[in-house]
Amino acid sequence: MGEILENGGGVLENGGGVLENGGGVLENGGGILENVYCIDDEVAICLLTAETEPHEGKRKVESLWPIFRLHHQRSRYIFDLFYKRKAISRELYDYCIKESYADKNLIAKWKKQGYENLCCLRCIQTRDTNFGTNCICRVPKSKLEVGRIIECTHCGCRGCSG
């Protein structure tokens, strides 16, 4: 079989196609588990560089934007594997959610109409704004002035409403 990794409640067999976690066995969808681990390793390296990147000359919120972007990309990858491509099983998807590989609240919003391209949950929370509205990145580009460049203060998004 493949390499074996200890995981608190169970054992992960990474090459054989089986994931044992706390009594349950999950089938590895033809190498998808390796892809999830590979993506997670790449994201971990990118997160480390984003955290150690110098932030002189940037606003306080700008230093967090790469972290939000990486969090979004990892969640979107797992969302696409499960809902769009149907490449992973429900058990593997639940495992990824449980182990915080993906944000379940963000994925729940992506499934709703009008939120398919949502960048982060802070952009739809009305309590974080002065007038109780959504973030500027949620305003459709057709409703904005022509040539106006917008940028979300929460995550650096330049328009996720479509």
N, C-alpha and C positions, 0 to 999 in steps of 0.2 A: 504494500500500500504506500501511500505518500507520507509526508512528514506529519508528525502528531504534535499538536499544540495544546497545552493545558489552558482551560478556560474557566476557572472557578468552579462552576457547577457541572462541568462535563469535559469531554475531550473532542477536539476538532481533528478530524483526519482530512488533510488538505488535498491529497492527490487521489484518494480512492472514491470520492464521490459521496461520502457519508459525513454527516455532521451530527454528533451526539451531544446533546446539551440538556443536562438535568433530566434524564430519563427519556426524552424524545429523540427521534432520529429524523433528520432532514436530508432529503436527497439533494445532491449537488447537481444543478442543472447544466451538465456538460461543461464544466470548467468555469461556470459563472461565479462560483464562490471564490476561485482564485482571482478572477477579475475584480471582485469586490475588495478582496484583500490587497490586491495590487493598486487599485485606485485609492484605497485608504492609506497605503504607504506613501503614494505620491502626494496625496493631500496633506498627510502629516509632515512631509518634507516642506511642502509649500507653506503650510501654516507656521512651521518653525522659521522659515525665512521671512514670512510676513511679520511675525512677532519681533524678530530681531532687526528688522529693517529700520534704518534711522528715520526719525520722524521730525527732524528739525525742518522748519519752514512749512510744515503742514498744520492744518487746523487739527484740533483734538479728535474730531470725528473722522477725519480723513485717514488717520492711522488704522482705524478699524475696518475700513472698506474692503481691503483684500481678504480679511477673515470672513466677512459676510459673503463675499463673492464665492469663496471656496466652499463655505457651508451650503450655499445655494446649489453649486455644481454637483456636490456629492449627493445631496437629496434628490436633485433632478435626475441624476444617473440611475438611482435605485427606483425612482418613480417610473422612468421610461422602461427599465427592465421589466417591471412587474405589470404596469398598466398598458403600455404602448406595444412593446415587443413580445410580451407574455413569455419571457425567457427564464424567469425564476418562479419557483413554487410559492404558495402562500406561506408555508412554514419558513422558508428562507427569507422572505420579505418581512415576516413578523420578527424573525431573529435580528435582521438588520435594524428594524425600528427599536427593538428592545435594547440592543447594544449601542444605540445612538449613532448608527452610521447615517441615518436620515432623520429629518425632522417630521414627525407624524402630523403636527398641526399645519405645517406648510404644505405637505402633501394633501391633507384634507381640503385645504383651500384650492389647490390646483385642480381638484376634481369638480369644483363648482364653476358654473358658467360665469364668465367675466373675470375670473381669477386665474386663468390658465397660465399666464405669464408673470404672476406675482413674484416680485423680487425678494421681499421679506415681510414678515408679519407686522413689523413696526410701522410699515407704510400704510396699513389699513386701520391702525389703532387711533381712534379719534381723541383719546385722552392725552396723547402726546403733542397735540397741536393747540395753538392759541384760540382758534375759532371753532374747534370741534369738528374739523373736516379731515379728509384723507390727505396724504402726502401729495406733493406736486407731481411726482412721477406717475400717479394714478390718473391724471387728467389726460384724456386722449389728445394726440398731437393735432388732430383736426380742430380742436377747440382752443388751441394755444395760438399766440401771435406767430406769424410766419417768420422764420429765422431765429426764433427765440430758443436759446439753449437752456435746458433745465437740468438740474442735478439734485438728486435727493440728498438731504443732509444726513439721513440715517445710514444709508448703505452705498451711496454713490451711483444709484441707478439713474439712467437718463430717459426713462419712460418705459414702464412695463404694462401699460394699459392697452397698448395695441395701436 
